[in-house]
């Protein structure tokens, strides 16, 4: 380890970087939910979930670990409506192996997302203990956590979005969250052992088993727009989860996604990654880089990806780190390798390449210089480089002058101003943003 840090501290490959960057605004057409609380209540009522709950009955409300916009408000609104209906709701952590696969770690994950007993208005009951509720023919067993299974009813607050690891009609959504969320670490590990093909084969059938064998009533489904805002909220009954109704929401979510509007970038610089941003730390759909065995790579991904930092909210879990080619010493020192490895190993094939360690550079400046050196473009002024804050926020980015013509020709893009690319005396980026 001493020799590693000696290399990180001393290694230099100085290369010319652009003195200035173009600050670029990207404008998307975006559907928005005007009243999040009202839309949450409508999803509970219009799906028929509320009508199936009798006064006095207990309801487990499953909340995941992803950074869902407005999740604390949505949780509070769902709990409050259940309470006015006469039910007795409580929140459970529907998050597989996250939080280091411990109950306390998952409670901390929820708190980092703003979901606490005080904010939700009800008790949080969190356990990693599960019971088997079914078996998929030629597939994995299915599980449900003990608190959820013991309730009279259970529902999910589930984002619907393109999955970070595979492509199918059903990807990230309530059919997956029953297996991975309610199933906790044991359920997640059992399903992930089959890789992407397992999800494609089994999610619809798993939904039918949860509908038949458990207290699952359905899900409040949350879709987000290209600005990471709540774009649409809909309710699905248990009978609709895993069917065309969910597939239609999945297709809608894909149409609402943001994107980086350049193919074949030489260098992409990502300021921060974390589980609160994407299950893979950085959304592979935005990066155009998948890195999953036996899954085809997207077209047009960057030659080199540089990632500079981890979010505080990810609690050291750098799942997806291998999507980057170069990171900083600062990021390395924030990694909780226990959480990282538990999450990566539980995810099976999805964690094989993404669990690899990138090159580590001492600071931001050296990371960008090495990326420019390694990207395959011999003349530094011709390097097509883009910088983004994270894969959730690509409505504003900073690009090298080599991309000016492409920006000016793109209908969604406009140049706001020119800004310096500069670093402080310690090599930390001072502009266009300051790493603090």
C-alpha positions as CSV (number, residue, x, y, z in Angstrom):
1,X,0.0,0.0,0.0
2,X,2.9,2.4,0.7
3,X,4.2,1.9,-2.8
4,X,0.8,2.5,-4.2
5,X,0.4,5.9,-2.4
6,X,4.0,6.8,-3.3
7,X,3.1,6.2,-7.0
8,X,-0.1,8.2,-6.7
9,X,1.7,11.1,-5.0
10,X,4.6,11.3,-7.3
11,X,3.4,10.2,-10.8
12,X,2.9,12.9,-13.3
13,X,2.2,13.0,-17.0
14,X,1.8,16.7,-17.6
15,X,-0.2,17.5,-20.8
16,X,-1.7,20.7,-22.1
17,X,-5.3,21.2,-21.0
18,X,-7.7,23.8,-22.5
19,X,-7.3,27.1,-20.8
20,X,-11.1,27.8,-21.1
21,X,-14.2,25.8,-21.4
22,X,-17.6,26.5,-23.0
23,X,-20.4,26.5,-20.4
24,X,-23.3,24.8,-22.3
25,X,-27.0,24.7,-21.4
26,X,-29.1,21.8,-22.6
27,X,-32.8,22.3,-22.8
28,X,-35.3,19.3,-22.6
29,X,-39.0,19.1,-23.0
30,X,-40.1,18.0,-19.6
31,X,-43.3,16.7,-18.1
32,X,-43.6,17.8,-14.4
33,X,-45.9,16.9,-11.5
34,X,-47.3,20.1,-10.1
35,X,-48.5,18.7,-6.8
36,X,-46.5,15.7,-5.6
37,X,-48.6,15.0,-2.6
38,X,-51.9,15.0,-4.5
39,X,-50.5,12.8,-7.2
40,X,-49.3,10.3,-4.6
41,X,-52.7,10.1,-3.0
42,X,-54.3,9.8,-6.4
43,X,-52.0,6.8,-7.2
44,X,-53.1,5.1,-4.0
45,X,-56.8,5.7,-4.6
46,X,-57.1,5.2,-8.4
47,X,-55.1,1.9,-8.4
48,X,-57.6,0.3,-6.0
49,X,-54.9,-0.3,-3.4
50,X,-56.5,1.9,-0.7
51,X,-59.9,0.3,-1.2
52,X,-58.5,-3.1,-0.2
53,X,-57.2,-1.9,3.2
54,X,-59.6,-2.1,6.1
55,X,-59.4,0.4,9.0
56,X,-57.0,-0.9,11.7
57,X,-54.9,-3.0,9.3
58,X,-51.2,-2.7,9.2
59,X,-49.4,-1.6,5.9
60,X,-45.7,-2.0,5.2
61,X,-44.6,0.8,3.0
62,X,-41.4,-0.1,1.1
63,X,-38.9,2.7,0.5
64,X,-35.7,2.1,-1.5
65,X,-32.2,3.5,-1.3
66,X,-32.0,5.3,-4.6
67,X,-31.9,9.1,-4.7
68,X,-35.5,9.5,-5.8
69,X,-36.5,13.1,-6.1
70,X,-39.1,14.1,-3.5
71,X,-39.0,10.6,-1.9
72,X,-39.4,12.1,1.6
73,X,-42.5,14.0,0.5
74,X,-44.0,11.0,-1.3
75,X,-43.4,8.8,1.7
76,X,-45.0,11.3,4.0
77,X,-48.0,11.8,1.7
78,X,-48.6,8.0,1.3
79,X,-48.3,7.4,5.1
80,X,-50.6,10.3,5.9
81,X,-53.3,9.1,3.4
82,X,-53.1,5.6,4.8
83,X,-53.5,7.0,8.3
84,X,-56.6,9.1,7.4
85,X,-58.0,5.9,5.9
86,X,-57.7,4.3,9.3
87,X,-54.7,2.0,8.5
88,X,-51.6,1.6,10.5
89,X,-48.6,2.1,8.2
90,X,-44.9,1.7,8.9
91,X,-41.9,2.1,6.6
92,X,-39.6,-0.7,5.7
93,X,-36.3,-0.5,3.8
94,X,-36.7,-2.1,0.4
95,X,-33.1,-2.0,-0.7
96,X,-31.5,-5.4,-1.2
97,X,-27.9,-5.4,0.1
98,X,-27.4,-1.6,0.4
99,X,-26.2,0.0,3.6
100,X,-23.6,-2.8,4.0
101,X,-26.5,-5.4,4.2
102,X,-27.2,-4.4,7.8
103,X,-30.4,-3.1,9.3
104,X,-28.6,-0.1,10.9
105,X,-26.9,0.7,7.6
106,X,-30.2,0.7,5.8
107,X,-31.8,2.9,8.4
108,X,-28.9,5.3,7.8
109,X,-29.4,5.1,4.1
110,X,-33.1,6.1,4.5
111,X,-32.1,9.0,6.8
112,X,-29.6,10.3,4.2
113,X,-32.6,10.4,1.8
114,X,-34.7,12.4,4.3
115,X,-36.8,9.5,5.3
116,X,-37.0,9.2,9.1
117,X,-39.7,8.4,11.6
118,X,-40.2,12.1,12.2
119,X,-40.4,13.0,8.4
120,X,-42.6,10.0,7.5
121,X,-44.9,10.3,10.5
122,X,-44.7,6.6,11.4
123,X,-42.4,3.9,12.7
124,X,-39.5,2.5,10.7
125,X,-39.2,-1.3,11.0
126,X,-36.0,-2.5,9.4
127,X,-34.5,-6.0,9.3
128,X,-32.4,-8.2,7.1
129,X,-34.3,-11.3,8.1
130,X,-36.5,-12.8,5.4
131,X,-38.8,-15.7,4.7
132,X,-39.2,-17.6,1.5
133,X,-42.5,-16.9,-0.2
134,X,-42.1,-18.9,-3.5
135,X,-39.9,-20.5,-6.0
136,X,-39.5,-19.6,-9.7
137,X,-39.5,-22.8,-11.9
138,X,-35.9,-23.2,-13.1
139,X,-35.0,-20.0,-11.3
140,X,-34.2,-18.6,-7.9
141,X,-36.3,-18.7,-4.7
142,X,-38.2,-15.6,-3.7
143,X,-38.1,-13.9,-0.3
144,X,-39.8,-11.2,1.7
145,X,-38.5,-9.4,4.7
146,X,-40.1,-10.5,8.0
147,X,-41.7,-7.1,8.9
148,X,-43.2,-6.7,5.5
149,X,-44.5,-10.3,5.4
150,X,-46.0,-10.0,8.9
151,X,-48.1,-6.9,8.0
152,X,-51.7,-7.2,6.7
153,X,-50.6,-5.5,3.5
154,X,-47.5,-4.1,1.8
155,X,-47.0,-1.5,-0.9
156,X,-43.9,-0.1,-2.7
157,X,-42.9,3.4,-3.5
158,X,-40.9,2.5,-6.6
159,X,-39.2,4.6,-9.2
160,X,-39.6,3.3,-12.8
161,X,-36.5,3.9,-15.0
162,X,-34.2,2.2,-17.4
163,X,-32.0,-0.3,-15.5
164,X,-28.3,0.3,-15.3
165,X,-27.4,-3.3,-16.1
166,X,-29.7,-4.8,-18.7
167,X,-32.3,-4.1,-21.4
168,X,-35.8,-5.4,-21.4
169,X,-39.5,-4.4,-21.3
170,X,-39.4,-4.6,-17.5
171,X,-36.3,-3.0,-16.0
172,X,-36.1,-0.9,-12.8
173,X,-39.6,-0.8,-11.3
174,X,-42.0,-2.5,-8.9
175,X,-41.5,-6.0,-10.4
176,X,-37.8,-5.8,-9.7
177,X,-38.3,-4.1,-6.3
178,X,-40.5,-6.9,-5.0
179,X,-37.6,-9.4,-5.6
180,X,-34.7,-7.1,-4.8
181,X,-36.3,-4.7,-2.3
182,X,-38.6,-6.8,-0.2
183,X,-36.2,-9.8,-0.7
184,X,-33.3,-7.9,0.9
185,X,-29.8,-9.2,0.5
186,X,-30.8,-12.8,0.2
187,X,-33.3,-12.1,-2.5
188,X,-31.0,-9.8,-4.4
189,X,-28.2,-12.3,-4.4
190,X,-30.4,-15.1,-5.5
191,X,-31.8,-13.2,-8.5
192,X,-28.5,-11.5,-9.4
193,X,-26.8,-14.9,-9.7
194,X,-28.7,-15.3,-13.0
195,X,-27.4,-12.0,-14.5
196,X,-29.3,-9.9,-16.9
197,X,-30.9,-12.8,-18.6
198,X,-32.4,-13.8,-15.2
199,X,-34.2,-10.5,-14.9
200,X,-35.5,-10.7,-18.4
201,X,-36.8,-14.3,-17.8
202,X,-38.1,-14.1,-14.3
203,X,-39.5,-10.6,-13.4
204,X,-43.0,-11.0,-14.8
205,X,-43.3,-14.5,-13.3
206,X,-42.0,-13.3,-10.0
207,X,-44.6,-10.6,-9.9
208,X,-47.4,-13.2,-10.2
209,X,-45.9,-15.2,-7.3
210,X,-45.8,-12.1,-5.0
211,X,-49.4,-11.3,-6.1
212,X,-50.6,-14.8,-5.2
213,X,-48.5,-15.7,-2.2
214,X,-48.0,-12.4,-0.3
215,X,-49.8,-9.4,1.1
216,X,-48.5,-7.2,-1.7
217,X,-51.1,-4.7,-2.9
218,X,-49.2,-2.7,-5.5
219,X,-46.9,0.3,-6.0
220,X,-46.8,4.0,-6.3
221,X,-44.6,4.4,-9.4
222,X,-42.5,7.5,-9.8
223,X,-41.0,8.7,-13.1
224,X,-38.5,11.5,-13.3
225,X,-37.8,13.9,-16.1
226,X,-34.6,15.0,-17.7
227,X,-34.1,17.6,-15.0
228,X,-34.3,15.0,-12.2
229,X,-37.7,16.3,-11.2
230,X,-40.8,14.3,-10.5
231,X,-42.3,14.0,-13.9
232,X,-45.1,11.5,-13.4
233,X,-46.7,9.4,-10.6
234,X,-49.0,6.5,-11.2
235,X,-50.4,3.6,-9.2
236,X,-50.2,0.0,-10.2
237,X,-52.1,-2.8,-8.4
238,X,-50.3,-6.0,-7.7
239,X,-52.2,-7.6,-10.7
240,X,-50.7,-4.9,-13.0
241,X,-47.1,-5.1,-11.7
242,X,-45.0,-7.2,-14.1
243,X,-47.5,-6.7,-17.0
244,X,-47.9,-4.4,-20.0
245,X,-49.0,-1.7,-17.6
246,X,-45.6,-1.6,-16.0
247,X,-43.9,-2.0,-19.4
248,X,-45.7,1.1,-20.6
249,X,-44.4,3.1,-17.7
250,X,-40.9,1.8,-18.4
251,X,-41.2,2.9,-22.0
252,X,-42.4,6.3,-20.9
253,X,-39.5,6.7,-18.5
254,X,-37.1,6.1,-21.3
255,X,-38.7,8.8,-23.4
256,X,-38.2,11.2,-20.4
257,X,-34.5,10.6,-19.9
258,X,-31.7,13.0,-20.2
259,X,-28.6,12.3,-22.3
260,X,-25.2,13.6,-23.1
261,X,-25.6,14.9,-26.6
262,X,-22.2,13.8,-28.0
263,X,-21.1,10.5,-29.3
264,X,-17.5,9.2,-29.0
265,X,-16.2,11.8,-26.6
266,X,-12.5,11.5,-26.0
267,X,-12.8,12.4,-22.3
268,X,-15.8,12.6,-20.0
269,X,-15.2,14.1,-16.5
270,X,-17.7,13.3,-13.8
271,X,-17.5,15.4,-10.7
272,X,-19.1,12.9,-8.3
273,X,-20.7,9.5,-8.2
274,X,-22.7,7.7,-5.6
275,X,-25.6,5.3,-4.9
276,X,-27.9,8.2,-4.4
277,X,-27.2,9.2,-8.0
278,X,-27.5,5.8,-9.6
279,X,-27.5,2.2,-8.5
280,X,-24.3,2.0,-10.5
281,X,-22.9,5.2,-9.0
282,X,-23.0,6.8,-12.4
283,X,-25.9,5.9,-14.7
284,X,-24.5,3.7,-17.6
285,X,-27.4,4.9,-19.8
286,X,-26.0,8.5,-19.5
287,X,-22.4,7.3,-19.8
288,X,-23.1,5.1,-22.8
289,X,-21.0,2.4,-21.1
290,X,-22.5,-0.8,-19.6
291,X,-19.6,-3.1,-18.7
292,X,-21.7,-6.2,-17.9
293,X,-20.6,-9.6,-19.2
294,X,-22.6,-10.9,-22.1
295,X,-24.5,-7.6,-22.4
296,X,-23.9,-5.5,-25.6
297,X,-22.1,-2.2,-25.1
298,X,-24.0,0.9,-26.1
299,X,-22.9,2.9,-29.1
300,X,-20.9,6.1,-28.8
301,X,-19.4,6.0,-25.3
302,X,-16.4,8.0,-24.2
303,X,-12.9,6.8,-24.7
304,X,-11.9,7.7,-21.1
305,X,-14.1,8.5,-18.1
306,X,-12.6,10.4,-15.1
307,X,-14.5,10.5,-11.8
308,X,-13.3,12.9,-9.2
309,X,-15.3,12.3,-6.0
310,X,-17.9,10.3,-4.0
311,X,-21.1,11.8,-2.6
312,X,-21.5,11.9,1.2
313,X,-24.9,10.2,0.8
314,X,-23.4,7.0,-0.6
315,X,-21.6,6.3,2.7
316,X,-18.4,5.1,1.0
317,X,-20.2,2.6,-1.3
318,X,-18.6,3.2,-4.7
319,X,-20.6,0.5,-6.6
320,X,-19.9,1.1,-10.3
321,X,-16.4,2.4,-9.7
322,X,-15.1,0.3,-12.6
323,X,-17.1,2.3,-15.0
324,X,-14.4,5.0,-14.5
325,X,-11.0,4.7,-16.0
326,X,-9.3,7.3,-13.8
327,X,-10.2,8.5,-10.3
328,X,-8.5,10.7,-7.7
329,X,-6.8,9.9,-4.4
330,X,-9.6,11.9,-2.7
331,X,-12.2,9.5,-4.0
332,X,-10.1,6.4,-3.1
333,X,-9.8,7.5,0.5
334,X,-13.6,7.8,0.9
335,X,-14.3,4.2,-0.2
336,X,-15.9,1.8,2.3
337,X,-14.6,-1.4,0.8
338,X,-16.9,-3.6,2.9
339,X,-20.0,-1.8,1.5
340,X,-18.5,-1.7,-2.0
341,X,-17.7,-5.4,-2.0
342,X,-20.9,-6.6,-0.4
343,X,-22.9,-4.7,-3.0
344,X,-20.7,-5.7,-5.9
345,X,-20.6,-9.4,-5.0
346,X,-24.3,-9.5,-4.3
347,X,-25.0,-8.1,-7.8
348,X,-23.2,-11.0,-9.4
349,X,-22.2,-10.5,-13.1
350,X,-23.2,-6.8,-12.8
351,X,-20.3,-6.2,-10.4
352,X,-17.6,-8.1,-12.2
353,X,-16.1,-5.4,-14.4
354,X,-17.6,-2.5,-12.4
355,X,-15.8,-3.8,-9.3
356,X,-12.4,-3.2,-10.9
357,X,-10.1,-0.5,-9.6
358,X,-9.4,2.4,-12.0
359,X,-6.1,4.2,-12.3
360,X,-5.7,6.6,-9.3
361,X,-4.2,10.0,-9.7
362,X,-3.2,12.3,-6.8
363,X,-5.5,15.2,-7.7
364,X,-8.0,16.5,-10.3
365,X,-5.4,18.2,-12.5
366,X,-3.3,15.1,-12.9
367,X,-6.4,13.0,-13.5
368,X,-7.4,15.2,-16.4
369,X,-3.9,15.4,-17.8
370,X,-3.5,11.6,-17.8
371,X,-7.0,11.2,-19.4
372,X,-6.0,13.6,-22.1
373,X,-2.8,11.7,-22.6
374,X,-4.5,8.3,-22.8
375,X,-7.5,9.1,-24.9
376,X,-5.9,8.4,-28.3
377,X,-5.8,12.0,-29.6
378,X,-2.2,13.1,-30.2
379,X,-2.9,16.9,-30.4
380,X,-4.2,18.3,-27.1
381,X,-6.3,21.1,-28.7
382,X,-8.3,18.5,-30.6
383,X,-9.4,16.5,-27.5
384,X,-13.2,16.5,-27.3
385,X,-13.8,16.8,-23.5
386,X,-17.0,17.3,-21.5
387,X,-17.4,17.9,-17.8
388,X,-20.6,17.1,-15.9
389,X,-21.5,17.4,-12.2
390,X,-23.1,13.9,-12.1
391,X,-25.2,11.7,-14.3
392,X,-28.4,13.2,-12.9
393,X,-27.6,16.7,-14.0
394,X,-26.7,17.1,-17.6
395,X,-28.7,20.1,-18.4
396,X,-25.6,22.1,-17.8
397,X,-22.1,21.0,-18.8
398,X,-18.7,22.4,-19.7
399,X,-16.9,21.4,-22.9
400,X,-13.6,21.9,-24.6
401,X,-13.4,24.3,-27.5
402,X,-13.0,21.3,-29.8
403,X,-16.7,20.7,-29.4
404,X,-17.8,24.2,-30.3
405,X,-19.1,23.4,-33.8
406,X,-21.1,20.4,-32.5
407,X,-22.7,22.5,-29.8
408,X,-23.6,25.3,-32.2
409,X,-25.2,22.8,-34.6
410,X,-27.3,21.0,-31.9
411,X,-30.9,22.1,-31.4
412,X,-31.0,21.4,-27.6
413,X,-27.7,23.2,-26.8
414,X,-26.7,26.8,-26.4
415,X,-23.4,28.4,-25.2
416,X,-23.9,30.5,-22.1
417,X,-20.3,31.8,-21.6
418,X,-16.7,30.9,-21.6
419,X,-15.1,30.0,-18.2
420,X,-11.5,29.1,-17.2
421,X,-10.4,25.6,-16.5
422,X,-8.2,26.1,-13.5
423,X,-6.9,24.3,-10.4
424,X,-5.7,25.5,-7.0
425,X,-2.2,25.0,-5.6
426,X,-3.1,21.5,-4.5
427,X,-4.4,20.4,-7.9
428,X,-8.1,20.6,-7.0
429,X,-10.4,22.0,-9.6
430,X,-11.2,25.7,-8.9
431,X,-13.2,26.3,-12.1
432,X,-15.7,25.6,-13.6
433,X,-16.5,24.2,-10.1
434,X,-14.7,24.1,-6.8
435,X,-14.2,20.7,-5.1
436,X,-14.7,21.3,-1.4
